[in-house]
Amino acid sequence: MNICIYGAGAIGCWIAARLYRAGYQANLVARGAHLDALKQKGLRLTEANRTHTIPVSAFGEQDNLPAQDLIIVTLKAHSITSALEHLTSLLHENTVTLFAVNGVPWWFFYGLDSERDEQPIESVDPDGRIWHEIRPERAIGCVLYPAAELVSPGVVKHVSGNRISIGEPKETNLDRTEKIAAILSDADCRTSVRRDIRNEIWIKLWGNVAFNPLSVLTGGTLDQLATDPGTQFIASRLMEETQAIGTRYGARFGMTIPKRIEGAASVGPHKTSMLQDYLQGKPLESNAVLDGVLELASLANVDAPTIRMMQAMLQMKLQTERSEN
């Protein structure tokens, strides 16, 4: 099987390393100095206080690659549209795309709501380009729970976790999902196939909406945000509103908000992926994490004042800071 990890940052490289150890060779598509380091020096992964150097096949968006059987997309949601020309060049008739991307997925309504079965999420997929060029029937949903950091170009630190959930947006082609789960399980990723992957996406969003923007606004790590009384209170309000929106779309939240916050605290002094991007001057994935949730709230007539406040503060912070540079 030809496997490609498209957008191989911290998490993508961690998956690639696990696949390599299990005997699978993945093609990594990356950018900039990180791509140069992967090509010249390989991938250096620190895990359990040990550092390994792993040879990888790394490519840029300008490079030609043959069509791939499985593409694991680990791009940030806002980067997918700009990568479409190269990404679609890697597709053949039966290529499967596993979207391991934070936030509300572009295929959210596919198979969920007959009235909106062909409706993309505008915040994530403006003009429906991803929907029409990739097509939702190719897509498999994925929720990643491991935490990893890109320490420097070509150098990744695995912080915690190895759990992955995958599932079909529509209950078809379950065989292909089981096959992908078997590959990831071979690679020592604790992989589960979920009949309702959206439910798992809402559980992940619960934490993303609560902690990612807060981390940028405060600079706090997960353990700080989850234990400081002030930020803990704000996170709880954000989670209450996210839960109210998700429930309108059939999501089931199988734990209490305090338990979910305890889980975030247990990760320790980890910078959220959004804070990592902010510190590196990169665009933030707020379109999928905040804008997408608010789009769904509007469609379901659910009020979400705290999430809207967080969105406004984050936008103002970025506008004022980055306009000065």
NUDRENMI-506832 format. One record per atom (N, C-alpha, C): x, y, z. Coordinates in steps of 0.2 Angstrom, whole numbers, plus 5000, padded with zeros to 4 digits. Each point is the difference from the previous one (the first is absolute). Example, Ala and Ser with C-alpha at 12.3 -4.5 7.8 and 13.67 -1.06 7.14 Angstrom:
// residues 2
506649725039;499650065000;500450065000;499850054996;500450065001;499650055003;
This chain:
// residues 325
500449945000;499650065000;500450065000;499950054995;500350065000;499750055005;500450025005;499750045006;500350075000;499650055000;500350075000;499750035006;500550045004;499850045005;500050074998;499550044999;500050064997;499950065005;500550045000;500150055006;500349975006;500649974999;500349965005;500450055005;499650035004;500350045006;500149955006;499950025006;500249965006;499649945000;499350004999;499649945001;500149964994;500150034994;500149964994;500649965000;500650035002;500649975001;500049945005;499650015006;500049955005;499649944997;499550014996;499749944997;500449974995;500450044996;500549974995;500549965004;500350025005;500549965004;499749935002;499350015003;499749935002;499949964994;499850024994;499949964995;500749974997;500550045000;500749984998;500249945005;499950005006;500249955005;499649944999;499450004997;499649944999;500149984993;500450034996;500249974993;499750034994;499650065002;499750044995;500450064998;500150014993;500350064998;499550054998;500050065003;499550054998;500450064997;499750034995;500350064997;499750065004;500550045002;499850065004;500050064995;499550045000;499950074997;500150055005;500550045000;500150055005;500250074996;500250055004;500150074997;500650035003;500450044997;500550055003;500649965003;500250035005;500649985004;499949935002;499449985003;499849945002;500149944995;499850024994;500149954994;500750004998;500450055000;500750004999;500449955005;499850015006;500349965006;499849924999;499449994998;499849934999;500449974995;500150044994;500449974994;500749995002;500350055003;500749995002;500249965005;499650005006;500249975006;499649945002;499450004997;499549955003;499650035005;499649965003;499650025006;500349985006;500050055005;500349995007;499450005004;499849945003;499450005005;500249985007;499850055005;500149985007;499449975003;500149955003;499449965002;500249965006;499750015006;500249965006;500750025002;500250064999;500750025002;500549974996;499949974994;500449974995;500050044994;500550014996;500050034994;500249954994;499650004995;500149954994;500150054994;500449984996;500050034993;499749954995;499550024996;499749954996;500050034993;500349964995;500050024993;499350014997;499850054997;499450014997;500050024993;499549994996;499950024993;499650075000;500350055000;499750075000;500050044994;499450034999;499950034993;499650075002;500150054995;499750065001;499450004995;499650055000;499450014996;500250014993;500650014998;500250014993;500349944997;500049945005;500349944997;499549964998;500249964995;499549954997;500149935004;499449985001;499949935004;499549964996;500149945000;499549954997;499350015004;499549974997;499350005004;500149965006;499750015005;500049975007;499449965001;500049955004;499549965002;499650035006;500450025005;499850035006;500350075001;499650055001;500350065002;499850025006;500450015005;499950025007;500150085000;499550045000;500050075000;500150035007;500650035002;500150035006;500150075000;499850034994;500150074999;499550045005;500150065002;499550045003;499550014996;499450015002;499450014996;500050054995;500350065002;500150064996;500549994994;500449955000;500549994995;499749954995;499549975001;499849944995;499850034993;499650065000;499850034993;500650014996;500550045003;500650024996;500449944998;500049945003;500349944998;499749954995;499350034998;499649954996;500349984994;500350044996;500349984993;500549955001;500450005005;500549955001;499749935003;499650025005;499649945003;499649964995;499650034996;499649964995;500449974995;500650024999;500549974995;500249935002;499949995007;500249935003;499549955000;499450024998;499449965000;499949954994;499849945001;499849964995;499349985002;499749964996;499349985000;499849985007;500449965004;499849975006;500450035006;500450054999;500450035005;499550025006;500249985006;499650025006;500450065004;499650045002;500350065004;499850005007;500550005005;499850005007;500250075002;499550045002;500150065002;500150015008;500650005002;500250015007;500150075001;499550045000;500050075001;499550035005;500350055004;499650025006;499450044997;499550005004;499450054999;499449964996;499550044998;499549984996;500249984994;499949944997;500249984994;499650024994;500350014994;499750034995;499449954997;500149945002;499549954998;499449995005;499950045005;499649995006;499349984998;499750034995;499349984999;499949944995;500549984997;500049944996;499749945004;499449974998;499849945004;499650025006;500050065002;499750025007;499350034999;499950044995;499450045000;499850004993;499549974998;499749994993;499950074997;499850055004;499950064997;500650044998;500649985003;500650044999;500549954998;499849944997;500549954998;500650024996;499950054996;500550034995;500250075002;499950015007;500250075002;500750005003;500550034998;500650015003;500050055006;500550005004;500050055006;500450064997;499750054999;500350064997;500650035003;500049995007;500650035004;500649964998;499949944999;500649954999;500149994992;499550004996;500149994993;499650054996;500350065000;499750054996;499949984993;499450014997;499849994993;499949924999;500149965005;500049934999;500549974996;500650035000;500549974995;500249935003;500149995006;500349945003;499449944998;499450025002;499449964999;500049974992;500150054996;499949984993;500749974997;500550015002;500749984997;500249935004;499950005006;500249935004;499449965000;499450025001;499349975001;500049965006;499450015004;500049975007;500049935000;499849964994;500049935000;500749975001;500550044998;500749985001;500250005007;499650055004;500350025007;499849955005;500549995005;499949975006;500250055006;499650005005;500150055005;500549975005;500450045004;500549985004;500150055006;500049975006;500250045006;500649985003;500550045000;500649995003;500150025008;500249965004;500150025007;500750015002;500549974997;500750025002;500250075000;500450025004;500350075000;500749994998;500250054995;500750004998;500250074998;500650015000;500350074998;500550004995;500050054996;500650004995;500550055003;500549975003;500550045004;500450044996;500249984994;500450034995;499949974993;500250034995;499949964993;500349935001;499649954998;500249935000;500049975007;499950035005;500049985007;499350005003;499849945002;499350005003;500149965007;499650035005;499949975006;499349985002;500049935001;499349975002;499950015007;499550045002;499850025007;499649945003;499549984997;499649955004;499549974995;499749945002;499549974996;500149964994;499649954998;500149974994;499349984997;499550035003;499349984998;499750044994;499749964995;499750034994;499449974999;499550044998;499349974998;499950024993;499749954996;499850014993;499349984999;499750034994;499349974999;499850034994;499549974996;499750034994;499550055002;500050054996;499550055000;499349974999;500049964995;499349964999;500249935000;499549965003;500249935001;500049964994;500550014996;500249964994;500749985000;500249954996;500849995000;500349995007;499649965004;500349995007;500749954999;500049964995;500649964999;500650044999;500050064997;500650044999;500250035006;499550025004;500250035007;500349955004;499849945000;500349945004;500749994998;500150004993;500749994998;500550055002;499850075000;500450055002;500150005008;499549985003;500149995008;500549955001;500049944996;500549955001;500750024999;500150044995;500750034998;500250055006;499650045002;500250045006;500149975006;499649945001;500149965006;500749965000;500149984994;500749974999;500650055002;499850064999;500550055001;500050035007;499749965005;500050015007;499650075001;499550014996;499550065002;499349965002;499850025006;499449975003;499450034996;499849964995;499550024995;499349975001;499550045000;499349975001;499650034994;499649954997;499550024995;499450025003;499750064999;499450035003;499550004995;499449975002;499450014995;499850075000;500150045004;499850075000;500650045002;500450024994;500650035001;499950085002;499450024998;499850075002;500050015008;499849955003;499950005007;500750015003;500549974998;500750005002;500350074998;499850034994;500250064998;499850065005;499349995002;499850055005;500349995007;500249945002;500450005006;500750035000;500349994994;500750044999;499850074999;499550034997;499850074999;499950035007;499749965005;499950025006;500650035003;500649965000;500650035002;500350054996;500049994993;500350054996;499750075001;499350015000;499750065001;500250035006;500049965005;500150035007;500750025001;500549964998;500750015002;500550044994;499849984994;500550034995;500050074999;499450045000;500050074999;500350035007;499849975006;500250025006;500850005001;500349954997;500749995000;500350064996;499750024995;500350064996;500050065004;499450015003;499850075003;500450005006;500249955004;500350005006;500849985000;500149964995;500749965000;500149945004;499449985003;500049955005;500149934997;500349955004;500049934997;499349975003;499949944998;499449965001;499950005008;500549985003;499949995008;499950065003;500350064998;499850065003;499350034998;499849994994;499350024998;499549965004;500149935001;499549965003;500050005008;500550035003;500050015007;500050075003;500150054996;499950075003;499350015000;499750035006;499350015001;499750044994;500350054998;499750054995;500049974994;500549974997;500049974993;499649935000;500049975006;499549945001;499350024999;499850055003;499350035000;499850014992;500550044997;499850024993;500049934996;500549965001;499949934996;499449975001;499750005006;499449965002;499450034996;500050075000;499550034996;500049994992;500650004998;500149984993;499849934998;500149955005;499949934999;499250005000;499750035005;499250005000;499750024994;500350054997;499750024993;500149964995;500649975000;500249954994;499649945001;499849985006;499649945002;499350014997;499850065001;499350024998;499950004993;500550024996;500050004993;500149924997;500449975003;500149934998;499449965001;499750015006;499449965001;499450014995;500050064997;499550014995;500149964994;500749984999;500149964994;500149925002;499849985006;499949935002;500649985004;500550045002;500649985003;499849985007;500449955003;499949985007;500750015003;499950035006;500650025004;500049955006;500549955000;500049955005;500350015006;500250075001;500350015007;499850075002;500250025006;499850075002;500550054998;499850065000;500550054998;500650005005;499950005007;500649995004;500549954999;499749944998;500449944998;500450024994;499750034995;500450024994;500550055001;499950045005;500550055001;500649975004;499849955004;500549965004;500549964995;499749984995;500449964994;500450054997;499850064999;500550054997;500650025005;499850005006;500550025005;500649945000;499749944999;500549945001;500550004994;499950034995;500550004994;500650045002;499950055005;500650035003;500250074996;500650025001;500250074997;500149994992;499449994997;500049994992;499750064997;500450034995;499750064996;499549974995;499450025000;499549984995;500350014993;499749974995;500350014993;499950074998;499450035002;499950074998;500550055003;500249985006;500550055003;500749994997;500149934998;500749994996;500050044994;499450004996;500050044994;500150075001;499650035005;500150075002;500750025001;500349965004;500750025002;500550004994;499849964995;500449994994;499850054995;499550045001;499750054995;499649974995;499849945001;499649974994;499250025001;499749994995;499250005000;499749965005;499550015004;499749965005;499449964997;499849955003;499549964997;499350025003;499950065001;499450035004;499449994995;500149994993;499450004996;499749935001;500349955002;499749935001;499849995007;500450035005;499949995007;499450055002;500150064998;499550055003;499450024995;500350024994;499550024995;499549954998;500349944999;499649944998;499549985005;500250015006;499549985006;499450065000;500250064999;499550055000;499650004994;500249974994;499649994994;499549955002;500249955003;499549955002;499550025005;500250045005;499650035005;499550044996;500250044996;499550054996;499549964996;500249944997;499549964996;499549975005;500249985006;499649975005;499750055005;500150064998;499650055005;500250005007;500749985001;500250005007;500550065002;499850035005;500450065002;500749985003;500550034998;500749985003;500450065001;499850045005;500350075001;500750005003;500249955004;500749995002;500549984994;499749964996;500549984994;500050064995;499550044999;500050054996;500550065003;500050005007;500550055003;500749984999;500149935001;500749984999;500250014993;499649994995;500150014993;500250074999;499650055002;500250074999;500650025004;500249975006;500650025003;500649974996;499949944998;500649974996;500150044993;499550024997;500150034994;500350075001;499850045005;500350065002;500750005001;500249955004;500749995002;500449984994;499849964996;500449994994;500050064995;499550034999;500050064996;500550065003;499950015006;500550055003;500749985000;500149945002;500749985001;500449994993;499649974995;500349984994;500050064995;499650055001;500050064996;500650045001;500250005007;500650045002;500749974997;500049944998;500649964998;500150014992;
